[in-house]
């Protein structure tokens, strides 16, 4: 992926907030991101598909759940950009609210060992 495409992915607030939640939690399913970001499932899925196409996120299936995590094999330059972007928004009001909504989510899916 070219640098400009990575910056385009990180230039969207929803994608950046989703990445921040995923990075903080290791992996999340769509239902958790829907609850945390307070957005519709189709919108979250569309953003996750864009992040997967960009190579920033990977998925794994566990029963009926699909969990999304940061790609473990990012090139060093992408990892540095992502780290800087996430550090830059870590104290944003919206990101703190996302984390609070996720923590208060009822009936979160139980994870099995990957």
N, C-alpha and C positions, 0 to 999 in steps of 0.2 A: 504494500500500500504506500502510496506517495504521501509526502509530508502534508500537502495541502488537503488531502482527503482525511487524514487524521485530525487536523485542525477543524475541518468542517464537522466531523463527528463530535468533537469536544466543544464546538461552538453552540450546540443546542442545549438549553438548560435541562430539559427532561433527560436527555441521554447522560449528561454530566452528573445529574442528581442520582440517576440509576447506577452509574458506575461508582459513585461515592458509597452508596448503600452496599453494593456488591463487594467492593473492596473492604469495607468495614466488617462485613459479615461472612466473607469467604465465598458464599454462594447463596442465591435466593431464587425462589420460584416466581412465576408471573403473579400469582395471587398475593404474595408478600409485597411485591413492588406496586401492585394496584393499591393495596391498603396503605402503604407508606407514602406513595406519591399522590394519592387521592385522585387518580386518573383512571380512565376506562381500560379494560383489558385489551381491546384492539389497539389502542394507542400505545400501550406499554409493549405489546407484542411487535408492533411495527418498529419501534425504536430498538428493541432487542435484536430483531432481524437485521437492522442496519449495523448495529454493533458487531454482530456475528459476521456479517459480510465483510466488514472492515478488518476482521481478525482480532478485535479487542476482547471479545467474549467467546467462551466455549460453553457448550451445554452437555448435560448428562441426564438420562432418564432413570427414575427410580419409581417403579410402579406407575401410578398415574401422574406423577409429578415430573416436571422437567426443571432442573436446577441450572442456573446460569452463574458462571464464575469468570473472573478475569483470565484471559489466555495466559497460560504459564510460560509460553515460549516467545514472548514479545522481543523484538530486537531492542538492544540497549537504548537507542534513541527514542523509541516509542515508549518504553518503560519510564524514561526520564521525563518525557512530556506529560504522560499520564500522572505520574507522581506529583509533578509541579502543579498540574491543573487541579488535582484532588486536594492538595495542600492549600491551594488558593481559595477553595470554596468551603473548607472544613468548618469555618465559623459562621458561614452564611445562615441567616435566619431560616430560610426554606430547608436547608439540609438538616439543621437541628430539629425542625418540625417533622421531617421525614423520618428521622431516627426515632423520635418519640412515638409517632404513629405505628411504626414497625414494632417497637417494644410493647405497645399496648394492644397489638393485634391478637384477637382471640382465635383459637383453633389453627395455629400455624402448623404446617405439615412437619411431621417427625422425619428426621433424616436417618437413613441407613448408611452404613459405611460405604464409601465410594469404591 
